[in-house]
Amino acid sequence: MRYDVSPFPLGDDFRKPAPETEIAIGKWIRKPAKCKFALGARWKGKPIVWVPKGRMPKHLWFVGDIHGDILALETIIQTVNKETPGASIVFLGDMFDRHPYGYEVVIRLLELMKEKPGRILWIAGNHDVSLKFENGMFYSDCTPSEFADFLNGRQDLQEFGKRLIHFMQGLPRALFLPGGLVCSHGGVPHTDVQDSLSGRRDLYRVKALNDFTWSRVHLRAPFKQVNRTVLGGELGSENVLAFFRKMSVILKYPVKYLVCGHQHPDDKGKGFKEVSGIPALILNSSFFSENMFSPSPWLIPCIARYKKNKLPEVFPLELKPEECTRFYGTSNQG
């Protein structure tokens, strides 16, 4: 099924947040401990790996990398509100950098969290947790890092930027859902971490948390060797399946699916990838193509809907290409 979102009144009024919204979010983020995530998770000031208890929401959606694409974010919000009012949404991280509206995306996401307590969950992406502030300057461990440059050019946002960094350090790194679904930005802990996994507490080790956020699942290779010289190492399909088996014993229910973001789309205009040999789904939810030679000037971004005991169901979002061009003033790259 595809959602044709062209009829939505996607005007220019959401390009820049209203001053009163910025003020309200600036106040709200000063007290992050009051933040109530979806699925019963709470902000605790440090990374968490969340295993919810109790009933699942009636409707639960997953959103991949947004990377500063405010048009995609607003399209997704309106689509979810129209199709499944009252739904919960899990964002899989990387909300800024690469494309023009990182600040606006962050404000809009925080506004959603403020207005819909208990219905939004933001899983940390590598760009999110890489933002730092030191010696009076913002910088990032990731490239590109346009959002840090933006904040450095806005002295009036320095306090907001520092509070945002503090908030993002306490975002969840992974989510384990009933029916065996693992949700993360990057992938799962590699085999050197798996060897010593004996309980949920072991998922809080630095290597495990980093792997949830930084690792990548190779689309075809069954095995990949551990490479700790970089944060973003690769996993093969058999490495992922080994983690599923280990966590099935620890959680006492079958763990067998993965949904994540992090990897950029291919040159076929699709906003999702499937992994050979395992039930894993990689989502991208931005309209922007990363490939200037792509046959499609814009991607078809995808979101996915939770299905118990199944891989999430993918829903492409179709917006007329001329709408993207009109909004961003370009026919391809941001």
N, C-alpha and C positions, 0 to 999 in steps of 0.2 A: 504493500500500500504506500502511496505517495501523498503527501499533503501539498496541495497547491495553495501557497500563501500569498499569491499576488493580490487577491482582493483586499488584504488587510490594509488599513489606512496608515501605511508606514511613512509618515511625513518626516520633516526635519526637526521636529520639536524635541526629540530625545537625543539629539547630538550633544547638547550641553545640558547638564543637570541644573535645575533651578537653584538659585542661591539658598533658598530656604531648605532645600534637600541637602545640599552640601553641609550646611550648618547642623542640621539634624543628625546626619551620619557622623559628622565630626564629634558630636556629643556622645552618640551611641557607642562609638568604638572606644571611648575612654573607659568603658566598663564592660570589657569582653566577657567577664565571668557570667554576665546575665544572658549571654547568647545561648539560645536553645537550638541545636541542630535538629535536622530530621532524624527519625529512627531512634530517638531517645538519647542521642549523644550530646555531651556538654563540653564547652570549652574549658580546658584545665591548665592552659598556659604552657603545655608541652605536647609533643606529638602523641596521638592515640591510635590504636588499632581497634576498631569498633566491631563488636559482635552483638547486635541488638537482641533484646528479649521482647516477648510479647507479640502482639498482632502487627502484621505488616500493613502499611497504608493500602487503600483500595487501588490507587494508581501511583506508580513510581516510575520516573523517567531518568535516563542517564544522558548527560551532555558532555561531549568531548572538548578538546582544546578550542578556546574562543580567540585568544591572542589579539585582543584589542579590536575585535570586529563587533561593534555596537549594533550594526544592522542585523547580524546573525543572532545576537543575544535577544534583541527585541522581537525578532521573528519567532524565536523559540518560545519566549515567554507568552506571546499572544497565541501561538499554536497550542501550547499546553493548556492555557486558560480556556480556550475555545473547546478543545476536544475532551478534556478531563478536568473540569473545574474542581479546585480543592486538592489537586495532585501534589505529591512531593517530588522534588527534583534533586538528583545527585550530580553536582558538577565535578568532573574528573581532573580539574586543575589546568594551569597555564592560562590565566585570564588576561594577561597583558604581554607586551613586547611583540615585535614583528609588524603589527598593523596599527592604524592611526589613533584609536580611541581607547587606549588602555585605562586611562583615568576614569573615563565615562563608564566603561565596563565594570570597573571595581566599585564605583559609587552605586551603579544600578544593582549589582549583586548584593552589596551590603544593604541597600534599601529593601530588597526582597527578603533578606534574612531578618531585618528589623520588622517589616510589615507582616511577615508570614512565619512567626516563630514556630519551630518544630516541623517545618516543611521543606527547608533547604539545607543541604549538606554540601560543603565545599571541601573536597579532598585536595590536599596540597600537590601542586605540580612542581617540577624542578625550577621553573622560572619564578614561581611564587616564593619558594623558600630561599632562593638565591639572592633576593634583594637584601641589601645591607646598608647600614649608615655608620660611617666612621670618620672622625676628623672633619666633621662638618659637611661631608659629602655622601650622597647616595651612590652605590655601585652595585654590580651584580656579578655573581660567579658564572652567569650564563651569557652567551652571545646569540643573537643581538640583545641589547639591553636598552631599548628606547625609553622604557618607563623610568629607569633611573635618571636618564638624561632629562626627561620631562620634569621630574621632581627637582632636580638641581636647578632648573630654570624657573622654578616657582618657589621663591622664598616663603611665600604665604602658606605653602602646603608642607613645610618641613615638619611641623608637629604632627600633622595627619600622616605623613609618610612614615615617621618613626612608630606611631601607634599601629599603623597597618602592618609593619614588619613584625611587631610584637604579636599582633593578632594571628598572622599567618604562621608563625612558629608553633602555634597551638592547634593548627588544623589537623584533622585526621589524615593518616597516611594510607590506611587501607580499611576496607569494610568487608565483612563476611556475612552473607545473607542466607536465610533459610532457603533450602533448595540447592545449596552448594555453589552459590555464585561468589567469587572474589572480585572486588572492585578496587582499583588502584589507578594512579596516574601512569606509572611506567610498566611494572611487571610484578614479579614475586621474588623473594629471597633466593639467591643462587645456592648451588649445592654445598659450598663450604659452610653456609649458614644452616642449611637443612640438616647436615650431619649432626649438629648439636641441638636441634629442636626437640625439646621434651615437654613444653607447655606454652601457653599463650604469652607468658612473660618474656620468653625468648624472642618474640617478635619485636620487642622494644630495644633490642640491641642495635647499635648504630648501623652496622652493615645491613641488617634486615630492613630498618626504616629507610635507609638510602636506596636499597634495591626496589622497594615499593615505589619510590619516587623517580629514580633515575634509570633503572634498567630498561632494556628493550627486548621484546620477544621477536626472534628471527622468524620470518614468515615461512621458511622452508626447512631449515637445518634441524635435525633431531637433537643434536648435542652441541653445546658451546662450552668451551673451557672458561673457568673463572678468570677474570682479569681485574684485579684490584688496583691497577695503575690508573684506571679511569673510573669515574663515578657511574657513567652510563654504559656499563657492560651489557653484553647480549646473553640471552637464554635461548636454548633450543627447546623444541616441543617436549622432548623427553625430560628435560630439566624441570619444566613446568608441571608435567604429570607427576614427577617424583614429589614435588611440593604438595600437590593435591593429595597424594596418598598419605604423606606425613600429617597434613592438617586434618584429614579425615579421622585419623586415630586420635588426635588431640581434641578435636571438637565433638567427636562421637557422632558425626553424621557425614555423609559423603560430600566431599568438596570436589567439584568437577567442571566448573566453568570459570571463565575470566572475561571481564570487560575492563578496558583501559583506554588511555589516550596516548599522548606523547609522540607517537610516530606521525610523521607528516604524510599527507595523502600522496597517492601515486599520480601518474599523468593521465589517468582515464576519467578524471572528473568525479570520482566517487569520494564520498566522505566517510568511508569505512573500509577496513581491511579484515580479512579472515586469515587465520593461521593454519597452515597445512598440518594435519595430524592431531589437532586438539580443538575442542570447542572454545575458541577464544575470539573475541571481537575487539577491534581497535577502532575507536570513534574519532572523527574530526568534525567539528561543528561550526567551522568558519566557511564563509563564501570564498575566501581568497585562495587562489592557486599558488603554490610555492614554486611552480615550474613555469618559467616564462615561455617554454616551448610546448606547453600543454595544448592539446587540440581544443579544449574547452576554456574559454576566457575566465569562467568562474566555476568553482566547485558546486556540487549539490551537497550541502552539509547534511549530516544525519544525526538524529537522536535515536534513542532506543528505549523500549518499554520493558519493564521487569515482567518475567514470566517464571513462576515457580517451577523448579525442576527442568528448566530449559535455558538456553542461551537467550539473552534479551532480544526482542524483536526490533529490527531496524526499520526506521521510518525516514526516508529522504524528504527534505523540505525544498520544494521547488519555488523559487522566486524568479520572475522574468529577468533575464540577463540585463535588460535595459534599466531595470530598477536598481541593480547593483551599480551599473555604470553611472546612472544619474546621481546616485547617492555619494559615491566615492570619486566620481570624476575621472575614472580610468577604465580601460577595457580589460585589464588583466591584473597587474601587480599593484600591491599597496605600497 
